[in-house]
């Protein structure tokens, strides 16, 4: 959460409630930090000279900005995030083993490798888009993902139809 708050404050001065709202908006409602997690973090960041409070405006809203130390911390957090993404590229998502547990491993090897490549490419694209955003690349990615999901859904429909036909023959 510290990283997210630093990123937001690097864009513009925000209050605690604005930070909460912005995180909720950017995650499409999937995550809304509680005031009990944001305000202690803001206090810690301020106590450690990573942010400073701006003079309240007419509405007495406390907004915060990054200090030079905060900018340095954000750069370090970005470096760590980039390194973690690099390291994660070589590790297949753990859920894959659970999804295909009953299928012999030699039969799932290609599936796991393809999924590893897909996840890796997706994370790398995310990093690239953060550094050099492109509407065209985003549109192409949506199309590829939608097409892929449709094809996988079609495989499932055929499997279900085959199973229903086998059940009817019994």
N, C-alpha and C positions, 0 to 999 in steps of 0.2 A: 504494500500500500504506500510505503514511503516513496517508492519510485514513481507511482502514479501521481501522487501529490506534487512531487518536485516537477514532473513533466507539466502538469497543469499550471503551476505557478511560473514556469518558464515562459508560458504563452502570454499570461496577463495576470494582474493582481486579482485575487479571489478571496472571498470569505469562506469560513468553514462550511456554511450551508450551501454556498455556490459550488464548492468542491464536491460535496455529496451529490448534488444535483447533476453536475457535469459527469461524474463517474457513472451514475445511473443512466444518464443519456447515452454515453459512449458505449456502454455495455448493453444497450437496448433493454434496460430493466433487469438484466440478469444478476447484477450486483449493485446493491445500494448500501454503502458503508454506514454504520451507525454513528451518531454523534459521539458516542462513547469510545469510538476508535479514532475518529478524525481529530477531535479537539485535544486529546492528550498527545497525539502525534504532532499537531501544530505547536503545542506548548514545548515539546521536546526539541523540535526543529528550531524554535525561537530561542530557547535556553542555550542551545549549542551554536548559535549564530549562523544558522543555515537560511533562516528567513527573518524578515523584520516586518513589523506591523506598520502599515501606512497610517497617517493621521486620518481619523474618522471623517467621513464626508458628512453632509447635512443629515443623513439618516442614521448616523452613529454606527454604521456597519464597519466592523473591523475587517480590513482586507490585508493580505500578506503578499510580499514579493520576495524573490530570492536575493540573497546576499552573494558576494563573490564566493564565500565558502559554500553556499548552497549550489552555485553554478558548478563548482569543482566537485561537490558530492554527486550532483546529477551526472556529470561527465563520467565519474567513476562507476555509477550505477549503470549507465548505458554500456560501458565497457564490459562490466560483469554480465549484463543481460546478453550482449553479443557473444561472449565466451560460452555462456550456458547454452545458447541456441546452437553454437557450433558443436558442443559436446553432445547435445541431444540428438543431433542428426544421425549419429551412428548407433543409437539405441532404439530398437523397435518399441512401439507403445506396448506396455505390459498387458493391456486388455486383449491383444490379439491372441495370446496363448489361451486365455480363458474362452474366447469366442469359438476357437476351433480345437478345443481340448479333446473331443471324441474322434477327431479325424487323425489318422496316422501322420506323424510328423513329416515323414518323407513326402507325403501328398500335399502338405501345406507349406513346404519350403518356399516355393515360388510365390505363393500368396503373401507370406510374411515379407519376402524381399520386395515385392511390388508395393506392399503397404508401407514398408520402411522408406522406400524411395518417394512415395506419395507424400507421406508426412514430412520427410526431410525437405522436399521441394516446396511444400506449402509453407513451412517455417522460414526457409530461405527467402521465398517470395515476400513474406511478411516483413522481413528485415530490409529487403531491397526497397519495398514500397515505403517503409518508414523513412528511408534515406533519400529516395527519389520517387515521389508519388507520381503515378500515371493513371489517368482515367481509362486509357486504352488497355493497359495491362490488367486493370481491375475488371473491365468488361470481358476481356478474353478469359480471365480466371473464372468468373461467374459462369460463362458459357461452358467451359471445360468441366467444371464441377457439376453443373446441371445435367450436361450430357452423360457424364459418368454415373451420376446417381440414377438417371433414367435407365441406363443400360443394366446396372446392377439390380434395379427394381424389376426389370424385365426378366432377368435370370431367375429371380425369386418367384415371379408369377409362373414361369414355366415349371420350376421345381414343385410348386404347390399344386399346379394342375396335374402334373405327373403323379404326385402323391395321392391326390383326390381320385384319379383314375384307378390307381392301384387299390385304394380302399374300396372303391365301388365294385371291383372285380372279385373281391373276397367274399 
